[in-house]
Amino acid sequence: MELTILDLFHAIDALDWAAVEAALDDRVEIDYRTLFGGEASTLTSEEVVESWKGIVPGFDATQHLLGPIRIVEKGDNRADAEAHVRAYHYLEESVWMVAGHYRIALRRTDAGFRIAGIRLDVFHQEGGDLLPRAQERALAFPRLSGRARSER
């Protein structure tokens, strides 16, 4: 289960969208209200990947540092995980850092545990609001792989 969580965040940072989707359950509840406002939503794994493709490739690099990861099995093929996070988003000469706590729901499938929910509770942010610029850049570039991003 811990590897599923680590695989997800490493894949996001590497822009490995196939690996991101492989770590996700068919439907995922996403709750970033403390970061962006709005409401939590339940999306298909494909919708989650497409939404992240519209942001993450626009940064020069991202780095999600998690740990320690605490997992509690709930029976009924489910588990809950928690981990502190510092997520660094680099764009040109600026850095946007989000510090917080993830609550992650996992569901056992025939292929192993998959992430069925992600909630971020933000504790602190530093740096400028780089999100609008990253979204512009993500739209301007094709949906890059990790190798392509390092070559641009």
Buried (B, 14 or more C-beta within 10 A) or exposed (E): BBEBBBBBBBBBBBBBBEBBBBBBBEBBBBBBBBBEEEEEEEBBBEBBBBEBBBBBBBBBBBBBBBEEBEBEEEEEEBBBBBBBBBBBBBBEEBBBBBBBBBBBBBBBEEEEBBBBBBBBBBEEBEBEEBBEBBBEBBEEEEBBBBEEBEEE
